[in-house]
């Protein structure tokens, strides 16, 4: 009598685990734009460069890691000063046809309330998005 109940319980648990796994597998993949906005939030909160290393493409990360530890804080201060933007938004996302990355056209406001536009390359490394190159320019208004 006890064995059938145990078997039903185990079967129910296995079915729930299977359904949960299938549901997780069916979640839509994060877009390059969604990833970049998550990175921007992390960047804005970061107090050290180490906090944003997980978001960086391998090449960028290697450059940071090659910087002497004593110079990293100064380097990060400079990066933060030059990249203080608010109201950042993605204007356009162009996915690479081979699926290896995307180029984002981005806008934001600098500390002088001038519109800045940027091009951001986001690459896929080991199945995850990473920030590659970023270039920003201020409008002349």
BELDA-V358745 format. One record per residue. N is the residue number from 1. RES is the residue in one letter. D_CENTER is the distance of its C-alpha to the mean C-alpha in whole Angstrom. Layout:
n:N res:RES d_center:D_CENTER
n:N res:RES d_center:D_CENTER
This chain:
n:1 res:X d_center:54
n:2 res:X d_center:51
n:3 res:X d_center:50
n:4 res:X d_center:49
n:5 res:X d_center:47
n:6 res:X d_center:45
n:7 res:X d_center:44
n:8 res:X d_center:43
n:9 res:X d_center:41
n:10 res:X d_center:39
n:11 res:X d_center:39
n:12 res:X d_center:37
n:13 res:X d_center:35
n:14 res:X d_center:34
n:15 res:X d_center:34
n:16 res:X d_center:31
n:17 res:X d_center:29
n:18 res:X d_center:29
n:19 res:X d_center:28
n:20 res:X d_center:25
n:21 res:X d_center:24
n:22 res:X d_center:25
n:23 res:X d_center:23
n:24 res:X d_center:20
n:25 res:X d_center:20
n:26 res:X d_center:20
n:27 res:X d_center:17
n:28 res:X d_center:16
n:29 res:X d_center:13
n:30 res:X d_center:9
n:31 res:X d_center:9
n:32 res:X d_center:8
n:33 res:X d_center:8
n:34 res:X d_center:7
n:35 res:X d_center:4
n:36 res:X d_center:5
n:37 res:X d_center:7
n:38 res:X d_center:5
n:39 res:X d_center:4
n:40 res:X d_center:8
n:41 res:X d_center:9
n:42 res:X d_center:9
n:43 res:X d_center:10
n:44 res:X d_center:13
n:45 res:X d_center:14
n:46 res:X d_center:14
n:47 res:X d_center:17
n:48 res:X d_center:17
n:49 res:X d_center:15
n:50 res:X d_center:14
n:51 res:X d_center:12
n:52 res:X d_center:9
n:53 res:X d_center:10
n:54 res:X d_center:8
n:55 res:X d_center:5
n:56 res:X d_center:8
n:57 res:X d_center:10
n:58 res:X d_center:13
n:59 res:X d_center:16
n:60 res:X d_center:14
n:61 res:X d_center:14
n:62 res:X d_center:17
n:63 res:X d_center:18
n:64 res:X d_center:17
n:65 res:X d_center:19
n:66 res:X d_center:22
n:67 res:X d_center:22
n:68 res:X d_center:25
n:69 res:X d_center:24
n:70 res:X d_center:26
n:71 res:X d_center:25
n:72 res:X d_center:21
n:73 res:X d_center:22
n:74 res:X d_center:23
n:75 res:X d_center:21
n:76 res:X d_center:18
n:77 res:X d_center:20
n:78 res:X d_center:21
n:79 res:X d_center:17
n:80 res:X d_center:17
n:81 res:X d_center:20
n:82 res:X d_center:19
n:83 res:X d_center:16
n:84 res:X d_center:17
n:85 res:X d_center:17
n:86 res:X d_center:17
n:87 res:X d_center:17
n:88 res:X d_center:14
n:89 res:X d_center:14
n:90 res:X d_center:13
n:91 res:X d_center:17
n:92 res:X d_center:16
n:93 res:X d_center:14
n:94 res:X d_center:16
n:95 res:X d_center:15
n:96 res:X d_center:17
n:97 res:X d_center:20
n:98 res:X d_center:20
n:99 res:X d_center:16
n:100 res:X d_center:15
n:101 res:X d_center:12
n:102 res:X d_center:12
n:103 res:X d_center:13
n:104 res:X d_center:12
n:105 res:X d_center:15
n:106 res:X d_center:14
n:107 res:X d_center:17
n:108 res:X d_center:17
n:109 res:X d_center:20
n:110 res:X d_center:21
n:111 res:X d_center:23
n:112 res:X d_center:26
n:113 res:X d_center:25
n:114 res:X d_center:25
n:115 res:X d_center:23
n:116 res:X d_center:20
n:117 res:X d_center:19
n:118 res:X d_center:16
n:119 res:X d_center:15
n:120 res:X d_center:12
n:121 res:X d_center:11
n:122 res:X d_center:8
n:123 res:X d_center:10
n:124 res:X d_center:11
n:125 res:X d_center:12
n:126 res:X d_center:14
n:127 res:X d_center:12
n:128 res:X d_center:9
n:129 res:X d_center:6
n:130 res:X d_center:6
n:131 res:X d_center:7
n:132 res:X d_center:11
n:133 res:X d_center:13
n:134 res:X d_center:13
n:135 res:X d_center:17
n:136 res:X d_center:18
n:137 res:X d_center:21
n:138 res:X d_center:23
n:139 res:X d_center:26
n:140 res:X d_center:30
n:141 res:X d_center:31
